[in-house]
Amino acid sequence: MSKLVTIYGGSGFVGRYVARRMAKLGWRVRVAVRHPNEALFVKPYGSVGQVEPVFCNIRDDSSVRSVMQGADAVMNCVGTFDARGKNSFDAVQVEGAERIARIAAEQGVGTLVHVSAIGADKESSSGYARSKALGEEAVLAAFPRAMILRPSVIFGMEDQFFNRFAAMSRMGPVLALVGADRNFQPVYVDNVAEAAEKGLAGSAAPGVYELGGPEVKSFRAFIEEMLTVIRRRKMLVNLPYGLASVIGRLSEFAQRITGGLFTAPITRDQVVMLRRDNVVSDGAKGLSDLGISPVAPEAVMPDYLWRFRPGGQYDAIKESAANLRTE
């Protein structure tokens, strides 16, 4: 365990998979998060003392610098969907990203992996997409040999995509979608983690990589596939963008006045992003350039969405019993 990696946001959806992979490689892993006590689950990823959650505020130079001391590699997985407040798009995805890259260059860190997103665009009408593009620009200005990962929608056991819509499917006969006809290319979380592992370990060339899964289909088609997995039948309704934007505005207001007790199901900025396809660009470097075989959603969804089936974990038993009665 001679090498050390600091993973900012290492207890998040992507970060925990990267932490696990780096620990298996024998690296020491420093998981930099705002709430270390809520990240203790990462400690068993390695041997005693190999993986440690530590406090860090990426809005502060000294905090970022202190947890980077002695690191051979650094990864930034921190992101936000909050357009306002102390941890806004700009504070986290532009200034925070620049801070990590600048201090990594100052400390002579060997490799830096930065997680951005497909659709990052300085000219976008989405604040999220603009901040991701400006963050990439700031990272490369400070650390030109950085590896930038632009994943599409990420799926996996802890995702906020299939899990979210599967939960919503239990609430009524109709499931409303915004941008149902937009094309998506969901990528498996461990494929993203494997790409990051290659970058951190120095076995992949620096540059920008757009990460998408093996299938490009409409948002509606992926939700239909999810409904098949959880064995539920729902009417899918494509919500008009104008109405979705009004709902987003009201939801944001409710979240603000309740101090976050109410979580907005969708924001106006997300509505803007859903006006565009979320797929890998033509000619972009991707998983194949890293020697990674992408995993399709249908290969993984049954492993973690079974709990949303009408019979939950007993669904398979019920089906088996029904088959016996018909034989």
C-alpha positions as CSV (number, residue, x, y, z in Angstrom):
1,M,0.0,0.0,0.0
2,S,2.6,2.5,-1.1
3,K,0.4,4.7,-3.2
4,L,-2.3,7.1,-2.1
5,V,-5.4,8.5,-3.9
6,T,-7.6,11.2,-2.7
7,I,-11.2,11.0,-4.0
8,Y,-13.2,14.1,-3.5
9,G,-16.8,13.0,-3.1
10,G,-15.6,9.5,-2.7
11,S,-18.7,8.3,-0.7
12,G,-21.1,9.3,-3.5
13,F,-22.6,7.1,-6.2
14,V,-19.6,7.0,-8.5
15,G,-16.9,7.7,-5.9
16,R,-17.6,4.6,-3.7
17,Y,-17.1,2.3,-6.7
18,V,-13.8,4.0,-7.6
19,A,-12.7,3.7,-3.9
20,R,-13.5,0.0,-3.9
21,R,-11.5,-0.5,-7.1
22,M,-8.5,1.5,-6.0
23,A,-8.4,-0.4,-2.7
24,K,-8.4,-3.7,-4.6
25,L,-5.4,-2.5,-6.5
26,G,-3.6,-2.1,-3.2
27,W,-3.8,1.7,-3.0
28,R,-4.5,3.7,0.2
29,V,-7.7,5.6,-0.4
30,R,-8.6,8.9,1.2
31,V,-12.3,9.6,0.8
32,A,-12.8,13.4,1.1
33,V,-16.4,14.3,2.1
34,R,-18.3,16.9,4.0
35,H,-19.7,14.4,6.5
36,P,-17.1,11.7,7.3
37,N,-19.4,10.1,9.9
38,E,-21.9,9.3,7.1
39,A,-19.2,7.7,5.0
40,L,-18.0,5.1,7.4
41,F,-19.4,2.4,5.1
42,V,-16.3,2.8,2.8
43,K,-13.8,1.6,5.5
44,P,-14.5,-2.2,4.8
45,Y,-13.5,-1.7,1.1
46,G,-9.9,-2.4,2.1
47,S,-7.9,-3.8,5.0
48,V,-7.7,-1.9,8.3
49,G,-6.7,1.7,7.8
50,Q,-6.5,1.4,4.0
51,V,-9.7,3.4,3.2
52,E,-10.4,6.4,5.4
53,P,-13.1,9.0,5.1
54,V,-11.9,12.5,6.0
55,F,-13.5,15.9,6.2
56,C,-13.2,18.3,3.3
57,N,-14.9,21.4,2.1
58,I,-14.0,21.9,-1.6
59,R,-14.9,25.6,-1.3
60,D,-11.9,26.2,0.9
61,D,-8.2,26.1,-0.3
62,S,-6.7,24.9,2.9
63,S,-9.3,22.2,3.4
64,V,-8.7,20.8,-0.2
65,R,-4.9,21.1,0.3
66,S,-4.8,19.3,3.7
67,V,-6.5,16.1,2.4
68,M,-4.4,16.1,-0.7
69,Q,-1.0,16.0,1.1
70,G,1.1,13.1,-0.1
71,A,-1.4,11.9,-2.8
72,D,-0.1,10.3,-5.9
73,A,-3.4,10.6,-7.7
74,V,-6.6,12.7,-7.2
75,M,-10.2,12.3,-8.4
76,N,-13.0,14.8,-8.3
77,C,-16.5,13.3,-8.2
78,V,-18.2,16.2,-6.5
79,G,-21.3,17.5,-8.3
80,T,-24.6,19.2,-7.5
81,F,-28.0,19.9,-9.0
82,D,-28.4,23.0,-6.7
83,A,-28.5,26.1,-8.8
84,R,-28.3,28.4,-5.8
85,G,-26.9,28.6,-2.3
86,K,-23.4,28.0,-1.0
87,N,-23.0,24.8,-2.9
88,S,-24.3,26.1,-6.2
89,F,-23.3,25.1,-9.8
90,D,-20.5,27.6,-9.9
91,A,-19.3,27.1,-6.4
92,V,-19.0,23.3,-6.8
93,Q,-18.6,22.5,-10.4
94,V,-16.5,25.5,-11.5
95,E,-14.7,27.0,-8.6
96,G,-14.4,23.7,-6.7
97,A,-13.1,21.9,-9.7
98,E,-10.6,24.6,-10.4
99,R,-9.4,24.6,-6.8
100,I,-8.8,20.8,-6.8
101,A,-6.9,20.9,-10.1
102,R,-4.8,24.0,-9.2
103,I,-3.7,22.5,-5.9
104,A,-3.0,19.1,-7.5
105,A,-0.7,20.9,-9.9
106,E,1.0,22.8,-7.1
107,Q,1.6,19.6,-5.1
108,G,2.9,17.7,-8.0
109,V,0.2,15.1,-8.1
110,G,0.8,12.5,-10.8
111,T,-2.7,12.0,-12.2
112,L,-6.0,13.7,-12.0
113,V,-9.4,12.4,-13.0
114,H,-12.3,14.8,-13.2
115,V,-16.0,13.8,-13.6
116,S,-18.0,16.0,-15.8
117,A,-21.1,15.1,-17.9
118,I,-22.2,14.5,-21.4
119,G,-23.8,17.8,-22.7
120,A,-21.2,20.0,-21.0
121,D,-21.5,23.2,-23.1
122,K,-20.5,26.8,-22.3
123,E,-23.2,28.0,-24.7
124,S,-26.0,25.9,-23.2
125,S,-29.1,27.5,-21.7
126,S,-28.8,25.0,-18.8
127,G,-26.8,26.3,-15.9
128,Y,-25.7,22.8,-15.0
129,A,-24.3,22.1,-18.5
130,R,-22.6,25.5,-18.6
131,S,-20.9,25.0,-15.2
132,K,-19.7,21.5,-16.2
133,A,-18.1,23.0,-19.3
134,L,-16.5,25.9,-17.4
135,G,-15.3,23.4,-14.8
136,E,-13.6,21.3,-17.5
137,E,-12.0,24.4,-18.9
138,A,-10.7,25.4,-15.5
139,V,-9.4,21.9,-14.7
140,L,-7.4,21.7,-18.0
141,A,-6.0,25.2,-17.6
142,A,-4.6,24.2,-14.2
143,F,-3.8,20.5,-15.0
144,P,-3.5,20.0,-18.8
145,R,-2.8,16.3,-18.5
146,A,-6.1,15.6,-16.6
147,M,-8.5,12.9,-17.6
148,I,-12.0,14.2,-18.1
149,L,-14.9,11.7,-17.9
150,R,-18.2,12.7,-19.4
151,P,-20.7,10.0,-18.4
152,S,-24.3,9.8,-19.7
153,V,-27.0,9.0,-17.2
154,I,-25.4,6.5,-14.8
155,F,-27.3,3.5,-13.6
156,G,-26.5,0.9,-10.8
157,M,-27.7,-0.2,-7.5
158,E,-27.8,3.2,-5.8
159,D,-28.8,5.2,-8.9
160,Q,-31.3,8.1,-8.9
161,F,-32.6,7.1,-12.4
162,F,-34.2,3.7,-12.5
163,N,-34.7,3.6,-8.7
164,R,-36.5,6.9,-8.8
165,F,-38.9,6.0,-11.6
166,A,-39.5,2.5,-10.2
167,A,-40.5,4.1,-6.9
168,M,-42.8,6.5,-8.7
169,S,-44.5,3.6,-10.6
170,R,-46.0,2.4,-7.3
171,M,-48.0,5.6,-6.8
172,G,-50.7,5.4,-9.5
173,P,-51.6,4.2,-12.9
174,V,-49.8,7.0,-14.8
175,L,-46.1,7.8,-15.0
176,A,-45.3,11.2,-16.3
177,L,-42.0,11.7,-18.2
178,V,-40.4,14.9,-19.4
179,G,-38.6,14.6,-22.8
180,A,-39.9,11.0,-23.3
181,D,-38.7,11.0,-26.9
182,R,-35.1,12.2,-26.1
183,N,-32.4,9.6,-26.7
184,F,-30.4,8.3,-23.7
185,Q,-27.3,6.1,-23.5
186,P,-27.2,5.0,-19.8
187,V,-23.8,3.8,-18.6
188,Y,-23.2,1.3,-15.8
189,V,-21.6,2.9,-12.7
190,D,-18.8,0.3,-12.5
191,N,-17.9,0.9,-16.1
192,V,-17.4,4.6,-15.1
193,A,-15.4,3.5,-12.1
194,E,-13.2,1.2,-14.2
195,A,-12.4,4.1,-16.6
196,A,-11.5,6.3,-13.6
197,E,-9.3,3.5,-12.2
198,K,-7.3,3.4,-15.5
199,G,-6.8,7.1,-15.4
200,L,-5.8,7.2,-11.7
201,A,-3.4,4.3,-12.1
202,G,-1.8,6.0,-15.2
203,S,-2.8,3.2,-17.6
204,A,-5.0,5.5,-19.8
205,A,-4.0,8.5,-21.8
206,P,-5.2,11.9,-20.6
207,G,-8.0,13.7,-22.5
208,V,-11.8,13.8,-22.6
209,Y,-13.8,10.6,-22.7
210,E,-17.5,10.4,-23.2
211,L,-19.0,7.3,-21.5
212,G,-22.2,5.7,-22.7
213,G,-23.6,2.2,-22.5
214,P,-24.1,-0.2,-25.4
215,E,-27.7,0.9,-26.2
216,V,-29.1,4.2,-27.4
217,K,-32.9,4.4,-27.0
218,S,-35.5,6.9,-26.1
219,F,-36.2,7.8,-22.5
220,R,-39.6,6.2,-22.9
221,A,-38.1,2.9,-24.1
222,F,-35.8,2.6,-21.1
223,I,-38.7,3.3,-18.7
224,E,-40.7,0.6,-20.5
225,E,-37.8,-1.8,-20.0
226,M,-37.7,-0.9,-16.4
227,L,-41.4,-1.5,-16.0
228,T,-41.0,-4.9,-17.5
229,V,-38.3,-5.8,-15.0
230,I,-40.5,-4.7,-12.0
231,R,-43.5,-6.3,-13.6
232,R,-45.8,-3.3,-13.5
233,R,-48.0,-1.8,-16.2
234,K,-48.3,1.9,-16.4
235,M,-49.5,4.5,-18.8
236,L,-46.5,6.7,-19.8
237,V,-47.4,10.3,-20.4
238,N,-45.1,12.8,-22.1
239,L,-45.3,16.0,-20.0
240,P,-45.0,19.1,-22.1
241,Y,-41.9,21.2,-21.4
242,G,-43.9,24.3,-20.5
243,L,-45.9,22.5,-17.9
244,A,-42.8,20.7,-16.6
245,S,-41.1,24.1,-16.2
246,V,-44.0,25.4,-14.1
247,I,-43.9,22.4,-11.9
248,G,-40.1,22.8,-11.6
249,R,-40.5,26.4,-10.5
250,L,-43.2,25.6,-7.9
251,S,-41.1,22.6,-6.6
252,E,-38.0,24.8,-6.2
253,F,-40.0,27.4,-4.3
254,A,-41.4,24.7,-2.0
255,Q,-38.0,23.3,-1.4
256,R,-36.6,26.7,-0.6
257,I,-39.3,27.7,1.9
258,T,-39.2,24.3,3.7
259,G,-35.4,24.5,4.1
260,G,-34.9,21.4,2.0
261,L,-37.5,19.2,3.8
262,F,-39.4,19.0,0.5
263,T,-37.2,17.8,-2.3
264,A,-38.0,19.1,-5.8
265,P,-38.9,16.1,-8.1
266,I,-37.6,18.2,-11.0
267,T,-36.0,21.6,-11.5
268,R,-36.3,24.1,-14.3
269,D,-32.7,23.5,-15.2
270,Q,-33.3,19.8,-15.5
271,V,-36.3,20.5,-17.8
272,V,-33.9,22.5,-20.0
273,M,-31.4,19.6,-20.1
274,L,-34.2,17.2,-21.1
275,R,-34.7,19.0,-24.3
276,R,-31.5,17.5,-25.7
277,D,-30.4,13.9,-26.3
278,N,-27.9,12.5,-23.8
279,V,-25.7,10.4,-25.9
280,V,-22.0,10.0,-26.8
281,S,-20.9,12.4,-29.6
282,D,-19.8,11.2,-32.9
283,G,-16.0,10.6,-32.9
284,A,-15.6,11.1,-29.2
285,K,-13.2,8.8,-27.3
286,G,-15.1,6.4,-25.0
287,L,-15.2,3.1,-23.2
288,S,-13.9,1.1,-26.2
289,D,-10.8,3.3,-26.3
290,L,-10.1,2.3,-22.7
291,G,-10.7,-1.4,-23.4
292,I,-13.9,-1.5,-21.4
293,S,-16.9,-3.6,-22.5
294,P,-20.1,-1.6,-21.5
295,V,-22.8,-3.3,-19.5
296,A,-26.4,-3.0,-20.7
297,P,-29.1,-1.9,-18.2
298,E,-31.2,-5.1,-18.6
299,A,-28.2,-7.2,-17.4
300,V,-28.2,-5.3,-14.1
301,M,-31.6,-3.9,-13.4
302,P,-33.1,-7.2,-12.1
303,D,-30.4,-7.4,-9.4
304,Y,-31.6,-4.2,-7.6
305,L,-35.0,-3.3,-8.9
306,W,-36.8,-6.5,-7.7
307,R,-37.9,-4.7,-4.5
308,F,-40.3,-2.6,-6.6
309,R,-42.1,-5.6,-7.9
310,P,-45.7,-6.1,-6.5
311,G,-44.5,-9.1,-4.5
312,G,-41.1,-7.8,-3.7
313,Q,-38.6,-10.5,-2.8
314,Y,-41.5,-13.0,-2.8
315,D,-42.4,-12.4,-6.4
316,A,-40.3,-15.3,-7.8
317,I,-41.9,-17.6,-5.2
318,K,-45.4,-16.6,-6.2
319,E,-44.6,-17.2,-9.9
320,S,-43.1,-20.6,-9.1
321,A,-46.2,-21.6,-7.2
322,A,-48.5,-20.4,-10.0
323,N,-46.5,-22.5,-12.5
324,L,-46.9,-25.5,-10.2
325,R,-50.7,-25.1,-10.1
326,T,-50.9,-24.9,-13.9
327,E,-48.9,-28.0,-14.5
